[in-house]
Amino acid sequence: MKRTHHCNELRLEHAGQEVTLSGWVHSRRDLGGVIFIDVRDREGRTQLVFDPQETDVALVEAAGKLHSESVITVSGKVRQRPDETENSKIPTGQVEVVAAVMDVNNHAEVLPFQIDDPETAAKVNEELRLQYRYLDLRRPEIMRNMQLRSRVATATRVFMEEEGFLEVETPTLFKSTPEGAREFLVPSRVSPGEFYALPQSPQQFKQILMCSGVDKYFQLARCYRDEDLRADRQPEFTQVDIEMSFIDREDIYALIEGLLKRVWKVALDYDVSTPFPRIPYQEVMNRWGIDKPDTRFGMEIVDLTEDFGSSEFKVFSSVIGNGGVIKALNAKGYACVTQGQMEAMTETARSFGAKGLAYIKVENGEWKSPIVKFFSEAEKAALQEKLEIEEGDLILFAADEWLNACEILGKIRLYAAGKLVALGKLEIPTDQFNFLWVVDFPLLAFDKEMNRWYSSHHPFTSPVAEDVPNLTDDPKSVRGQHYDIVVNGVELGGGSIRIHQPDVQKKVFEDVLQLSPEITQARFGYMLEAFKFGCPPHGGIALGFDRLIALLCGADSIRDVVAFPKTAKGSCLMTESPAAVEPRQLRDLHIDVKVAKKAE
């Protein structure tokens, strides 16, 4: 038997037709000898009826013995369900198929966990789900994620084709350039002692493509980073990788806004409003304390440095005297904070080097805090005006150097918002998408331990033209032509206008990043050479595709939108990898493995 319809296709207009369906037994119910089976494929499910009055008794008995997830093919006639038995929760809920013939393609054993009930399946230990990932993928919730991922990939390719881009595949065996995250190394069999590296991104290849005249490039690129994992990170991931010649930042903004508008319409039928706000990094940090702000709710950070410059509260005035800042936020309605929650926020402040976390609780018309007695009336008035203090509010302070103060309150803002949502005192709309561009990042950051500058983005980012003279004498002031696209507190991706002049790129490598000429030549010599033969001005961006799909699906982890993800330790529980290899394989690769023995 060959199926005539998928399991989400039948409607009232099919009543009376003979059909054949194939799929998995989603659920089975025995109601007084009449067997009802929901058969499911990737599109949905349909109810089958095995009634002794209409179906061969042997067939009814066979249906009654089927385990969930057995694979069957069933032929029968479509009929309308009685009114009282319609299921409005599924598209096929008005019809059922009276079974006449059934072929059991494969009997399933008892499952390690049930997948027919979403609530039950969601509570299953994630390690067990990943061990039996092929079962987990059958869950309609996860299958919908895979389908949406496919639709978005297709929409991306169609949009980029319409915009005149070429899809070019770049190599996944590359050379090691250990300036960024840790790389996965691949030993060479034919060149003993030498290694490839799996690419962290196609960055250098796509810039070479601009030298090659490709002009507009994109790909859904596989990338690899040997980093510690978390909910939004995997050792191998996909990114929408883009590069264009003869453009400036505005061209990138317009392209990506158009792409995301298309994607959100295809995936969610949601109309994204463009253009997106463009907010400088300095302002973003001052207002939200994080460079990927969630702007769906307020609770913005306020600067109070000018108001406390001569304060009698010595903690504040001494910080200001040493060049620091005083910042605060109003967690409205959070004066009910528990001691444990207060300690958690204080620990966050300490993790940034602060000695503690100053606060004011507003309860019963009184400002309760050990520090209020040191404040002048003018200082209290400034707090009242700038923070709009009301009954039930919790005011939280950070007194530190600028970046630390911003980041402390940025973390606390998100923590407090989560608690206020749980208390029902703050609503963050889940069906709203606030996009923005974060622009004008610092080109460089200083590593105190290494006593040198390093690239905030990557060493190929072009500085803002008017800041180039400061590269040697005042690198801290130099802004990069770097931009991040952010939505609802999630960084979807980032990019920059690139350096295309070989002398400027060489200066950044050697004079700013302090790479020796020998290291510069060994790692990037071919790139500098390519720039000498007519490299056009160019720029690009990469969007995290897995992160994008997780956002569209409302998934808490990208593991729910990747077909075969790794655990937090980087292992695949289904295939039990990574795993040991045969001694012969190591010998062919000229590798001698020395693993330290574990202590008794």
Secondary structure, DSSP 8 states (H G I E B T S, - for coil): ---SS-TT---GGGTT-EEEEEEEEEEEEEETTEEEEEEEETTEEEEEEE-TTTS-HHHHHHHHT--TT-EEEEEEEEEE--GGG--TTSTTTTEEEEEEEEEEEE-----SS--SSHHHHHTS-HHHHHHTHHHHTTSHHHHHHHHHHHHHHHHHHHHHHHTT-EE----SSB---TTSS---EEE-SSSTT-EEE--S-SHHHHHHHHHTT--EEEEEEEEE-----BTTB-SEEEEEEEEEES--HHHHHHHHHHHHHHHHHHHH-----SS--EEEHHHHHHHHSSSS--TTS----EE-TGGGTT-S-HHHHHHHHTT-EEEEEEETT-TT--HHHHHHHHHHHHHTT-S---EEEEETTEEE-TTGGG--HHHHHHHHHHHT--TT-EEEEEEESHHHHHHHHHHHHHHHHHHHHHTTS----TT---EEEEE--BSEEEETTTTEEEESS-TTB-B-GGGGGGTTT-GGG-BBSEEEEEETTEEEEEEEEB---HHHHHHIIIIIS---HHHHHHHHHHHHHHHTTT---EEEEEEEHHHHHHHHHT-SSGGGSSSS---TTS-BTTTTBS----HHHHHHTT----------
